[in-house]
Amino acid sequence: MDPEAPQALCDLCLAQVCCSLEALCSKRADGSMSLIWTPLFPPELADRLLQTMASKEMLNDSTVGIFRDSKELRLRRASIRCCVMSAEAFRLALCPHRLLELDASWASEGLKGASVVSGLVSSPECSVSLQRLSLNGLHLDWGSLEESCVGFSSLLGLRTLHLAYTDLTDDILDDICSLPRLESLDISCTPVSNLSALLQCKNSLRSLIAHRLRQLNMSPSRLLFVLSQLNALRHLDFSDDRLPAEDTDGRDGDEVARQLLEGSSQILPSLVSLDLSGRKMIGEAALAAFVESRSGLIFLGLFATGLSSSHVLTSLRNLKVTGEANENQVCEALRRYTERECFVQKALIQLYRLTTDADMAQPDMLELVLGAMKSHPSSLHVHLVATACVFNLTTQDLAEAMPVSLIRSTITQLLHAMKTFPNHQQVQKNCLLALCSDYILQDIPFDRYVAAMLVINWLSNHQDPTLQRMAVAVISILVAKLSKEETAKLSQDVVFMKQLLAIVQQKAMVGVVDSTLKFALSALWNLTDEMPSAARSFIQCQGLELYEEVLESYYNEPTIQQKILGLLNNIAEVKELQADLMDEGLLEHILILLKDTQVEVGVRYFAGGILAHLTSKAEAWTLDQDFRDAILKQLVCVGFFFCSLSDNRVKSIHLIAFFFFFTARVDNNLGASRERDGVVQVRGKTQKTDQRNPSLLRSKSNGRRVLHKPSLNCSL
C-alpha cells in the first residue's frame, strides 16, 4: 500500500468504533463490555478490530468482553500481544472462538502460559483448530495446572509454537515434541538443558529456532547427533549473542556449529536456511565447503562471526546473508533479529557507520530503525545508536523525500526516547539534531506541545552551549506552531517562561548576540501573542525589568530590539496589563527609538505600536499628561514624515497604516487619514488593517506574525 495514500475506509471505521466503544456498549454485571447491537462480522474484520484495540492499548478485561459474542464477532487470528488481561477474561472472551492463530506474547503478568493453554484446551473448538501459538516472554507457571494431563500435546492441531524468553523446562519440551503435526518450534533464550526430546518429531519438524540456549547440558557430539536426525528440517537457528557481562564463552555451541559446517551434506539434507550468527569459532574454509555443498541454500546468518565479507558469498546473489559487510546484510539482520537486543544494537552501530554520508532517501531503512526502537522501548543501548541513525537518515533534504506518515512515526519515537532517557545527554542531543529541521518542525503533524515540554524540561537541567542553541531553536519554532489552546496551556507553566528568560539574561549579561538569544526572544514573543495569560506570566517572572535592561543594552542591534518591542507590544494590547508598562523610563526609551530616523523601520513600527496602545485612552494614562501629549505629537509627526516618502517604500506603508489608525482614535480632528471599514488610504495606496489587533499586520497564509517567524537555516 502506498504510504502516502489516504487511510483505508475499513481502518477509519474500526478506529471510530474504538473511539466510541463506551457509547456502543452496555456493561455486564462483572464490568465487562457488551455491544448493544452486534452485526455479523466477517472473521477478517473481527481480527482487525481486536488488533486495532490492542494497538491503541485499550484492550483489557472490560473491553475484551465484546468478543464473548463469538457468533457475530468471529475471531480466527487473534493477537493480544503486550496487552493487560487476566486469565479469566481471556478464557471467557477468546477461548469460545474457533481460533487458527493466537499471539499472546509479552502479555501482562496476570496471564500465564499455563492459563492460556488450559483455556484453549478447555474449548472443544480451539483444541482442534489452533495451528499457531506464540507465548514469547510469558511466565509459563506450569506448576499451577490443576490437571496433570493438560499440556501442549492436547492442542492436536498445533503446527507452530513460539516459546522464546519463557521458563520452558525439559519436561514441557518433551510434552511439546509429542505433537503429531509440529512443524516449527522456537525455544530461544529458555533454560532447557537437553534437546533429545526433538527426536520425537524428527520427521515433521521443519524449523527450529534455538538461539542462545545457555543452559544446555549436552556434549557437542550428542547435540550434533540430535540435530543431524531432524531429517525434515529446512531452517535451523543455532545463533548466540553474547553480552559482555556474561561469563559463559559458549565454546561447546561454537564447536557444534563448526562440526555442522564441516559435516557431510547428508546431515540435514533438506536444510536451506542456517543461522550461526554470534558463533566465533567458524573458519572460512568450513564456511566455503558448506556453501558449495548446499546449492539450494537461501539464507545464511553470519552476523558477528567475522565471516560476512567472505569471498565465497560474493558470487551467490540469491543468498540472503545477515552480517556487517554491507547495507543489505545489516538491514537483513535488523529484519530478522528484531527481539534480540544485542544483535540489534550491533547492527545499528554498523548502519550508523554506513549511513554517515547518506545522500539518498532510504525509507525502508528508516522503518527498520523505528522497528528496533519500538521492540526495545526501554533499552538505552538501542536508543543511543538508533537516534543517531535517525539523524543520518533524515538530515538535510532526505526527510522531505520520505512519506509524511513515516516521518511522523519517526518523531513519535524520538519524543519517546527523550521522555524515557531524560538525563542521557547524547540521546537528547541525537533527538534534538534530528528534530532541528524547518521541514520537520513546520510541516509534519505531531504533538508539538509534548515536544516543547520535553525540550524545555531537558534544557532546565543542562547548560551545554551547543545543545542549548538547538533546544532553543526547536522551542522557538514549536511555540509558533502551537494552537491557541496549547499556547494557553504552555503559558501556565512558569518553569517554561523562567527558563527562556534565564537564557535571555545569561546572554545579555555578557552582551552576546547569537542565534540562541534570538531564538529565545522569538519564542517568548510567540508565546505572548494574543495570550494574556502568557503576558501576565511574563510580568510575574520579572520579564519587564529584564527586557528594559536588554532594550537599553542592545540599542544598536535592530533584530534584538524588534523582538523585544514585539513582545512589549503584545503586553500593550492587553488592557488589564497596560498599567504595568506605565514606566516613564521605559516609555522614554521607546519614544527615542520612535524619533530616531537612523533606527530600522521594523523597530520604529513596534515602538509606535506600544506608545499608541498606551496613549489611546486618556483615562487609562497614569503618567504625566504632558508626556502623553508629547508622545501623541510625535506619533502624528512620524506619520506625516512617512507619508512624505516615495511610494515604493513598501515597509513604510505598514507604519503609515498603523500610525493613522491609532492617531485617528486619539484625535478625531486629525485629517491626514481617511478610515472606512478598516481600510486606510495613504497617497493613493490602500492598506488593510487588522481590526482586532491594528498594530499587527498578519500573514494571509497562517495568521502568525511574519516579522518574527524563526528559521533554523539562518543560524545553525
C-alpha positions in Angstrom: 0.0 0.0 0.0 1.2 3.5 -0.9 2.3 5.1 2.4 1.0 8.5 1.1 -2.4 7.1 0.2 -5.4 8.0 2.3 -6.2 5.7 5.2 -8.3 2.7 4.2 -12.1 3.2 4.9 -12.1 0.0 6.9 -9.3 1.3 9.2 -11.1 4.6 9.7 -14.3 2.8 10.6 -12.6 0.5 13.1 -10.8 3.4 14.7 -14.1 5.2 15.1 -15.6 2.1 16.7 -12.7 2.1 19.2 -13.2 5.8 20.0 -17.0 5.3 20.5 -16.8 1.9 22.2 -18.3 3.0 25.5 -21.3 4.6 23.7 -21.8 1.4 21.7 -21.7 -0.9 24.7 -23.5 -1.8 27.8 -21.9 -3.2 30.9 -22.4 -6.7 32.3 -22.6 -7.5 36.0 -18.8 -8.3 36.1 -17.9 -4.9 34.5 -17.1 -6.3 31.0 -18.5 -4.6 27.9 -21.1 -6.0 25.5 -22.1 -4.4 22.2 -25.7 -3.2 22.4 -26.2 -4.3 18.8 -23.7 -6.6 17.0 -23.7 -7.0 13.3 -22.3 -10.2 11.8 -18.6 -9.5 11.3 -16.5 -11.5 8.8 -13.6 -13.2 10.7 -11.1 -10.9 9.0 -12.9 -7.8 10.2 -13.2 -9.2 13.8 -9.5 -10.0 13.8 -8.7 -6.4 12.7 -10.9 -4.9 15.3 -9.1 -6.9 18.0 -5.8 -5.8 16.6 -6.8 -2.2 16.4 -7.9 -2.2 20.0 -4.6 -3.8 21.0 -2.5 -1.3 19.1 -4.4 1.6 20.8 -3.6 0.0 24.2 -7.3 -0.2 25.0 -7.6 -4.0 25.3 -8.3 -5.1 28.9 -10.6 -7.2 31.0 -13.5 -4.8 30.3 -13.2 -4.1 26.6 -12.3 -7.6 25.5 -15.7 -8.6 26.8 -17.3 -7.6 23.4 -15.7 -10.7 21.9 -17.7 -13.0 24.2 -20.3 -12.9 21.4 -18.5 -15.5 19.3 -21.4 -15.9 16.9 -21.3 -12.4 15.5 -17.7 -11.4 16.3 -15.9 -14.5 15.0 -12.2 -14.4 15.6 -9.7 -16.6 13.7 -6.3 -14.9 14.1 -6.2 -13.2 17.5 -3.4 -11.0 18.8 -3.3 -9.8 22.4 0.4 -9.1 22.3 1.6 -6.8 25.2 -2.0 -6.4 26.4 -3.1 -6.3 30.0 -5.6 -9.2 30.6 -6.5 -11.7 33.3 -6.7 -15.4 32.7 -10.5 -15.3 33.3 -11.1 -12.6 30.8 -9.0 -14.4 28.3 -11.0 -17.7 28.8 -14.4 -16.0 28.5 -13.6 -13.8 25.6 -11.2 -15.7 23.3 -11.5 -19.4 24.0 -15.0 -19.9 22.6 -13.8 -18.9 19.1 -12.5 -21.4 16.6 -9.0 -19.9 16.6 -6.4 -20.7 14.0 -3.7 -18.4 15.4 -3.1 -16.8 18.8 -0.3 -14.4 19.7 -0.2 -13.7 23.5 3.5 -12.8 23.6 4.6 -10.4 26.3 1.1 -10.1 27.8 0.8 -8.8 31.3 1.8 -10.8 34.3 -1.8 -11.7 35.1 -1.8 -14.0 32.1 0.4 -17.1 32.4 1.3 -19.6 29.8 -0.4 -22.4 31.8 -3.7 -20.5 32.0 -3.6 -19.8 28.2 -3.0 -23.5 27.4 -5.6 -24.6 29.9 -8.2 -22.2 28.5 -7.5 -23.3 24.9 -7.7 -27.0 25.8 -11.0 -26.5 27.6 -12.5 -25.3 24.3 -13.5 -28.2 22.0 -13.1 -25.8 19.1 -9.7 -24.4 19.9 -8.1 -27.7 21.0 -8.5 -28.9 17.4 -8.5 -25.8 15.3 -5.5 -23.9 16.7 -2.4 -24.2 14.4 -0.2 -21.4 15.6 0.5 -20.2 19.1 3.0 -17.6 20.3 3.7 -17.2 24.0 7.1 -15.4 23.9 8.0 -13.7 27.1 5.3 -15.2 29.2 5.9 -17.0 32.5 4.6 -20.5 31.8 3.9 -21.3 35.5 3.3 -24.9 34.6 3.0 -26.0 38.2 -0.3 -24.1 38.5 -2.1 -26.5 36.2 -4.7 -28.5 38.2 -4.9 -31.3 35.8 -1.6 -33.1 35.0 -3.0 -34.4 31.7 -3.4 -30.9 30.3 -0.5 -29.7 28.2 0.6 -28.5 24.8 0.1 -32.0 23.5 -3.6 -31.6 24.0 -3.7 -29.0 21.2 -3.8 -31.6 18.5 -3.8 -29.2 15.5 -0.8 -27.2 16.6 1.9 -26.7 13.9 3.8 -23.7 15.0 4.8 -22.9 18.6 6.9 -19.9 19.8 8.1 -20.1 23.4 11.2 -17.8 23.3 12.1 -16.0 26.6 10.0 -18.3 28.7 10.7 -20.6 31.6 10.5 -23.7 29.4 11.7 -26.9 31.0 12.9 -30.3 29.7 9.6 -31.9 30.7 7.5 -29.4 28.9 9.7 -29.7 25.8 9.1 -33.5 25.9 5.4 -32.9 26.0 5.6 -30.4 23.1 7.6 -32.8 20.9 4.8 -35.4 21.1 2.6 -33.1 19.0 1.9 -35.1 15.8 1.9 -32.1 13.4 4.6 -29.9 14.9 6.5 -28.2 12.1 8.0 -25.0 13.7 9.4 -24.5 17.2 11.1 -21.5 18.8 12.7 -22.2 22.2 15.2 -19.3 22.1 16.6 -18.0 25.4 15.0 -20.7 27.5 16.6 -22.8 30.3 16.2 -26.1 28.6 19.2 -28.4 29.2 18.5 -31.3 26.9 17.2 -31.4 23.3 16.9 -35.1 22.9 13.1 -34.8 23.0 13.3 -33.3 19.5 13.9 -36.9 18.2 10.2 -37.5 18.7 9.3 -35.0 15.9 12.3 -35.6 13.7 10.1 -36.4 10.7 7.8 -33.4 11.0 9.9 -30.6 12.4 10.8 -28.2 9.5 12.0 -25.1 11.5 13.9 -25.0 14.8 15.0 -21.7 16.4 17.3 -22.5 19.3 19.0 -19.1 19.8 21.1 -18.5 22.9 20.4 -21.7 24.8 22.9 -21.1 27.7 21.9 -23.9 30.0 22.3 -26.8 27.5 24.0 -29.7 29.2 24.9 -31.9 26.3 28.2 -32.8 24.8 28.9 -31.4 21.3 28.8 -34.9 19.8 25.4 -35.7 21.4 23.9 -32.4 20.4 25.2 -32.8 16.8 23.7 -36.3 16.7 20.2 -35.0 17.7 20.3 -32.2 15.2 21.5 -34.5 12.4 18.5 -36.7 12.9 16.0 -34.0 12.1 15.6 -35.1 8.5 12.8 -32.7 7.6 14.5 -29.6 9.0 14.7 -26.8 6.5 15.6 -23.9 8.8 18.0 -24.1 11.8 18.8 -21.1 14.0 21.6 -22.0 16.4 22.9 -18.5 16.9 24.2 -16.9 20.0 24.5 -13.2 21.1 27.0 -12.9 24.0 26.7 -9.9 26.2 30.0 -8.5 27.6 28.9 -9.0 31.2 28.2 -12.7 30.8 30.7 -15.3 32.0 30.0 -18.2 29.6 32.1 -18.4 26.5 29.7 -20.7 24.5 32.6 -22.8 23.2 30.5 -26.0 23.1 27.9 -24.4 20.9 30.7 -22.9 18.7 32.1 -26.4 18.3 28.8 -27.8 17.3 28.4 -25.0 14.7 31.9 -25.8 13.3 31.2 -29.5 13.0 27.9 -28.8 11.4 29.6 -26.8 8.7 32.3 -29.3 8.2 30.0 -32.3 8.1 28.6 -34.1 5.1 25.8 -32.7 3.1 23.9 -35.8 4.1 23.5 -34.3 7.5 20.3 -32.2 7.5 19.8 -32.9 3.7 16.7 -30.6 3.5 18.4 -27.6 5.1 18.1 -24.4 3.1 18.4 -21.8 5.9 21.1 -21.8 8.6 21.8 -19.1 11.2 25.0 -19.3 13.1 25.3 -15.6 14.0 27.5 -14.9 17.0 29.4 -18.1 16.7 33.1 -17.2 16.8 34.9 -20.4 16.1 33.9 -20.9 12.5 36.6 -21.0 9.9 36.3 -19.6 6.4 37.3 -22.9 4.8 34.5 -24.7 6.6 32.1 -22.0 5.5 33.2 -22.3 1.9 32.8 -26.1 2.0 29.3 -25.8 3.4 28.1 -23.2 0.9 29.5 -25.1 -2.0 27.8 -28.4 -0.9 24.4 -26.8 -0.4 23.2 -25.5 -3.8 19.7 -24.8 -2.5 20.8 -22.5 0.3 18.7 -19.4 0.5 19.7 -17.9 3.9 22.9 -17.8 6.0 23.2 -16.0 9.3 26.8 -14.8 9.8 26.3 -11.7 11.9 29.0 -11.1 14.5 31.1 -14.1 13.2 33.7 -12.1 11.2 32.8 -14.1 8.0 30.1 -12.0 6.4 32.7 -10.4 4.0 34.0 -13.8 2.9 34.7 -14.0 -0.9 32.7 -17.2 -1.1 29.5 -15.1 -0.6 30.1 -12.6 -3.3 29.0 -14.8 -6.2 25.8 -16.0 -4.6 23.4 -13.2 -5.5 20.2 -15.1 -4.4 21.6 -15.9 -1.0 20.4 -13.7 1.8 23.0 -13.1 4.5 23.0 -11.3 7.8 26.3 -9.6 8.6 28.2 -6.4 8.7 29.8 -6.2 5.2 27.2 -4.0 3.5 23.9 -2.3 3.9 21.9 -5.3 2.6 23.4 -7.6 5.3 22.9 -5.1 8.1 19.3 -4.5 7.1 18.6 -8.2 6.9 19.9 -8.5 10.4 17.6 -5.8 11.6 14.7 -7.5 9.9 15.4 -11.0 11.4 16.7 -10.1 14.9 14.0 -7.7 16.0 13.7 -9.0 19.5 17.5 -9.7 20.1 18.8 -6.6 21.8 22.5 -7.4 21.4 22.2 -8.1 17.7 20.0 -5.1 17.1 22.5 -2.8 18.9 25.4 -4.1 16.9 23.5 -3.9 13.6 22.5 -0.3 14.3 26.2 0.6 15.0 27.1 -0.8 11.6 24.1 1.0 10.0 25.2 4.3 11.5 28.7 3.9 10.0 27.3 3.0 6.6 24.8 6.0 6.5 27.1 8.7 7.8 27.3 10.3 4.4 23.9 9.2 3.1 22.7 11.3 0.1 19.6 9.4 -0.9 16.3 8.9 1.0 16.0 5.3 2.3 12.6 5.0 3.9 12.8 1.2 4.2 16.0 1.5 6.2 14.4 4.1 8.5 11.4 1.8 9.1 13.8 -0.9 10.3 15.4 1.6 12.7 12.0 2.6 14.1 11.1 -1.1 14.4 14.2 -1.6 16.6 13.2 1.3 18.8 9.6 0.0 19.2 10.8 -3.5 20.0 13.2 -2.3 22.7 11.4 0.8 24.2 13.4 0.9 27.4 16.8 -0.1 26.1 19.3 2.7 26.3 21.9 0.8 24.2 19.4 0.5 21.3 18.1 4.1 21.5 21.5 5.6 21.8 22.5 4.3 18.4 19.1 4.3 16.8 18.6 8.0 17.4 21.9 8.7 15.7 20.8 6.5 12.7 17.6 8.5 12.5 19.6 11.7 12.2 21.8 10.3 9.4 18.7 9.1 7.5 16.7 12.3 7.9 19.3 15.0 7.7 19.4 17.7 5.0 16.7 17.1 2.4 16.4 13.4 3.0 13.3 13.7 5.2 11.4 15.6 2.5 11.7 12.7 0.1 10.1 10.3 2.6 6.4 9.6 3.3 4.9 12.1 5.8 3.5 9.2 7.8 6.9 7.7 8.2 8.5 11.0 9.4 5.6 11.4 11.8 6.2 8.0 13.3 9.9 8.9 13.5 9.2 12.0 15.5 6.9 10.0 17.8 9.8 7.6 18.6 12.2 10.5 19.1 9.9 12.0 21.6 9.6 8.7 23.4 13.3 8.5 23.6 13.6 12.0 25.1 10.9 11.1 27.6 12.4 7.7 28.5 16.0 8.9 28.8 15.7 12.5 30.1 19.2 12.6 31.7 21.2 11.0 28.9 22.9 13.9 27.1 23.9 12.0 24.0 20.4 10.6 23.4 18.9 14.0 23.9 21.5 15.5 21.5 20.7 13.0 18.8 17.0 13.7 19.1 17.5 17.4 19.0 19.7 17.1 16.0 17.1 15.1 14.2 14.3 17.5 15.2 16.3 20.6 14.3 14.8 20.8 10.8 12.5 23.5 9.4 10.7 20.9 7.3 10.0 18.6 10.3 9.0 21.3 12.7 6.9 23.3 10.3 5.3 20.8 8.0 5.0 17.4 9.8 2.0 16.9 12.0 2.9 15.7 15.5 2.3 16.6 19.2 4.2 19.9 19.3 3.1 20.7 22.8 4.6 17.5 24.2 7.8 18.1 22.2 8.1 21.7 23.6 7.7 20.5 27.2 10.2 17.7 26.7 12.8 20.1 25.3 12.3 22.8 27.9 12.5 20.2 30.7 15.7 18.9 29.4 17.0 22.4 28.9 16.4 23.4 32.5 18.9 20.8 33.7 21.7 21.2 31.1 23.9 24.1 30.1 25.8 22.7 27.1 26.0 25.7 24.7 25.6 23.6 21.5 22.6 21.7 22.8 21.2 24.9 24.3 21.3 26.5 20.9 19.5 23.6 19.2 16.9 23.3 22.0 16.0 26.9 22.0 15.8 26.9 18.2 13.4 23.9 18.3 11.3 25.6 21.0 11.1 28.8 19.1 9.5 27.2 16.1 7.3 24.8 18.1 5.8 27.7 20.1 5.0 29.5 16.8 3.1 26.4 15.6 1.0 25.6 18.7 -2.7 26.1 18.7 -4.2 28.8 21.0 -5.3 26.2 23.4 -1.9 24.6 23.6 -0.2 28.0 23.9 -2.5 28.9 26.8 -1.7 25.6 28.5 2.0 26.2 27.9 1.9 29.7 29.3 0.6 28.4 32.6 3.9 26.6 33.1 6.1 29.1 35.0 9.1 26.9 34.5 8.8 27.2 30.8 8.8 31.0 30.9 11.5 31.3 33.5 13.8 29.0 31.5 13.6 31.2 28.4 14.1 34.4 30.4 17.1 32.8 32.1 18.7 32.2 28.7 18.0 35.8 27.7 19.5 37.0 30.9 22.5 34.7 30.5 23.3 36.1 27.0 22.6 39.7 27.9 25.0 39.6 30.9 27.9 39.1 28.5 26.5 41.2 25.7 26.3 38.3 23.2 24.3 38.5 20.0 23.8 34.9 18.8 21.2 32.6 17.4 20.4 31.3 20.9 19.4 34.7 22.1 17.4 35.5 19.0 15.5 32.2 19.2 14.7 32.7 22.9 13.4 36.1 22.2 11.3 34.8 19.3 9.9 32.0 21.5 8.8 34.5 24.2 7.3 36.8 21.5 5.3 34.0 20.0 4.3 32.7 23.4 2.7 36.0 24.4 1.0 36.6 21.0 -2.7 37.3 21.8 -2.2 35.3 25.0 -3.0 37.5 28.1 -2.2 34.7 30.5 1.3 34.3 29.0 1.8 38.1 29.1 0.8 38.1 32.7 3.2 35.2 33.5 6.0 37.1 31.7 5.4 40.1 34.0 5.3 37.9 37.1 8.6 36.4 36.2 10.2 39.8 36.2 10.4 39.8 32.4 9.7 43.5 32.1 12.6 44.5 34.2 14.9 42.3 32.2 13.6 43.5 28.9 14.1 47.1 29.8 17.7 46.4 30.5 18.2 44.4 27.3 16.5 47.1 25.3 19.0 49.7 26.5 22.0 47.4 26.2 21.3 46.4 22.6 20.4 49.8 21.2 22.4 49.2 18.0 21.0 45.7 17.4 17.7 46.1 15.5 17.0 42.4 15.3 17.1 42.2 19.1 15.2 45.4 19.6 12.4 44.3 17.3 11.8 41.1 19.1 11.8 42.8 22.5 9.4 45.6 21.3 7.2 43.0 19.6 6.7 41.2 23.0 6.1 44.5 24.8 3.5 45.3 22.1 1.8 42.1 22.9 1.5 43.2 26.5 0.3 46.7 25.5 -2.6 45.1 23.6 -3.9 43.7 26.9 -5.9 46.4 28.7 -5.5 44.9 32.1 -1.7 44.8 31.8 -1.2 48.3 30.3 -0.6 49.7 33.7 2.5 47.5 34.1 4.0 49.4 31.2 3.4 52.8 32.7 7.1 53.3 33.4 8.4 56.7 32.4 12.0 55.5 31.9 10.9 52.6 29.6 8.5 54.8 27.6 11.1 57.5 27.2 13.5 55.0 25.7 10.8 53.6 23.4 10.0 57.2 22.3 13.6 57.8 21.5 13.6 54.8 19.2 10.5 56.1 17.5 12.1 59.5 16.9 15.5 58.2 15.7 15.5 58.2 11.9 18.5 56.0 11.9 16.6 53.2 13.5 15.2 50.5 11.3 11.6 50.7 10.2 10.6 47.5 11.9 11.8 48.7 15.3 10.0 52.1 14.9 6.9 50.2 13.9 6.7 48.3 17.2 7.8 51.3 19.2 4.9 53.3 17.7 2.6 50.4 18.4 3.4 50.3 22.1 3.0 54.0 22.5 -0.2 54.2 20.5 -1.8 51.5 22.6 -0.9 53.1 25.9 -1.9 56.7 24.9 -5.1 55.7 23.0 -7.3 56.3 26.1 -6.7 59.3 28.2 -8.5 57.8 31.3 -6.1 54.8 31.3 -2.9 57.0 31.3 -1.3 57.2 34.7 1.8 59.2 33.9 2.3 63.0 33.4 -0.2 64.4 30.9 2.4 66.5 29.2 4.4 63.3 28.5 1.3 61.8 26.8 0.8 64.9 24.7 4.4 64.7 23.6 4.0 61.1 22.6 0.9 61.8 20.6 2.5 64.7 18.8 5.5 62.5 17.9 3.1 59.8 16.5 1.5 62.3 14.3 4.8 63.8 13.1 6.2 60.4 12.3 3.1 59.5 10.4 3.3 62.6 8.3 7.0 62.0 7.8 6.4 58.6 6.3 3.6 60.0 4.2 6.2 62.2 2.5 8.4 59.3 1.5 8.2 57.8 -2.0 5.5 55.3 -2.7 7.9 52.4 -3.4 9.0 52.2 0.2 6.7 49.3 1.0 7.7 48.9 4.6 6.6 52.5 5.3 3.1 51.6 4.3 2.8 49.4 7.4 3.9 52.3 9.6 1.6 54.8 7.9 -1.4 52.5 8.3 -0.6 51.8 11.9 0.0 55.4 12.9 -3.0 56.9 11.2 -5.3 54.2 12.7 -4.3 54.9 16.2 -3.9 58.7 16.0 -7.4 58.8 14.4 -8.7 57.0 17.6 -6.9 59.5 19.8 -7.6 62.8 17.9 -10.7 62.9 15.8 -9.5 66.2 14.3 -6.6 64.5 12.5 -7.4 64.9 8.8 -4.4 63.3 7.2 -6.1 59.9 7.0 -9.5 58.6 6.0 -10.5 55.3 7.5 -13.5 53.5 6.1 -14.4 49.9 7.1 -10.9 49.1 8.3 -9.2 50.4 5.2 -6.6 53.2 5.5 -5.9 55.1 2.2 -2.4 56.6 2.0 -1.1 58.6 -1.0 -3.3 56.6 -3.4 -2.5 53.2 -2.0 -4.8 51.1 0.2 -3.6 49.1 3.1 -5.9 46.8 5.2 -5.5 46.8 8.9 -6.3 44.1 11.4 -9.4 45.4 13.3 -8.9 43.1 16.2 -5.2 44.0 16.6 -4.4 47.0 14.4 -0.7 47.1 15.4 -0.1 43.7 13.8 -0.3 43.1 10.1 -0.7 39.4 9.7 0.4 36.8 7.2 -2.5 35.7 5.0 -1.2 32.1 5.0 -1.4 31.2 8.6 -2.4 34.2 10.7 1.0 34.3 12.5 3.3 37.2 12.5 5.6 37.3 9.6 8.2 39.5 11.2 9.3 37.1 13.9 8.9 33.7 12.2 12.2 31.9 13.0 14.0 29.7 10.6 16.7 27.2 11.5 18.5 27.6 8.3 19.8 31.1 9.1 22.0 30.5 12.1 22.7 26.8 12.8 
